[in-house]
Amino acid sequence: MLPLLSPLLLLLASVAPSHLFACSAGAAPNRSGAAAEAGKLIFILAGQSNMAGRGGVTGDRWNRVVPPECRPSPAILRLNAGLRWEEAREPLHADIDVLKTCGVGPSMAFAHEILPSAAAPAVVGLVPCAIGGTKITQWGRGTPLYGEMVRRARAAGGGGGRMGGVLWYQGESDTVSRADAEAYMGRMEKLIRDLRSDLGLPGLLVIQISWLELGSLAGTQIKGRAKLRSLQSTRDFINIASCSCIRRGKLHRHSKAGSEGNQTS
């Protein structure tokens, strides 16, 4: 158990700063005001409910508790559903994953960890795109979710700034079927190729949070998770093994009702 760590924060110990802060030509110096916003480092947030944020949610209610590490900051912006930048506040996906109740997710803590770096820009821009309960086939090129992710990514960079990468936290919905688990790696690699092509960013950094703990699920899903975990590591993107036993508020809060794979939350 890693009670104080979010998988996205583990990224900071395993990814070289040059990957995060030099995804486009040159590293932008710290600036302030409009110049700082134009020079922001942008991250696309995609996947299912662990990325959308379910921390503090019970049933259809969020307790409105925001951990200190997820506090708002003028240096952290989010692209809202209307494609306008605003100061980021939890729940980040409230106007994106609109059919579910959103709570605290891992992305604000991730942004706070980036900002103190001497190489970081003055502003981090977060682009929420995650939708709870989705399978990877729902994110393939030609699907509404893929189209919306690309649209939002293009809009995010339209006012200036550099694309830092894609934070991808998804996969539990692909563990129920062995066929889906076995097809996952190929589908993930195609998604990355398509996204890099459609955004015109061949070196786009993709950081995938993969499933590690199996939990107390039905036998078929446990086998699916184990198979998916073995397939999620490929050579084409950064893979970080996660632990679902994380302090509430940073990740998906597992309730007595079961896991997202069973609830399609």
Buried (B, 14 or more C-beta within 10 A) or exposed (E): EEEEBBBBBBBEEEBEBEBBBBBBEEBBEBBEEEEBBBBBBBBBBBBBBBBBBBBBBBEEEBBEEBBEBBEEBEBBBBBBEEBEBEEBBBBBBBEBBEEBBBBBBBBBBBBBBBBEEEBBBBBBBBBBBBBBBBBBBBBBBEEEBBEBBBEBBEBBBEBBBBBBBBBBBBBBBBBBBBEBBBBBBEBBBEBBEBBBEBBEBEEBBBBBBBBBEBBEBEEEBBBBBBBBBEBBBBEEBBBBBBBBEBBBBBBBBBEEEBBBBBEBB
